[in-house]
């Protein structure tokens, strides 16, 4: 996780120290934990500039984007699939966590 944080989000810290927490790093850690437990990671899009019309829309993280390592694949509630950076979504919990559909 530390290697991913440094490679994706950059870091000015010295080796052996943990990077300062950010929303993006917190999201990525939570996604990996939820994925390991086979639980959906529900999100709300926020802070998008080039696709601002999608801000506020909700969906589920489906996994890493294979074409862009700093992005995640998300399926929105209407079935649309998008690629989004971890800094552009917030975790949303709606009731009990749901098992990931395969």
Buried (B, 14 or more C-beta within 10 A) or exposed (E): EBEBBBEBBEBEEEEEEEBEEEBBBEBBBBBBEBBEEEBBBBBEBBEBEEEEEBEEBBBBBBEBBEEEEBBBBBBBEEEEEBBBBBBBBBBEEEEEBEEBEE
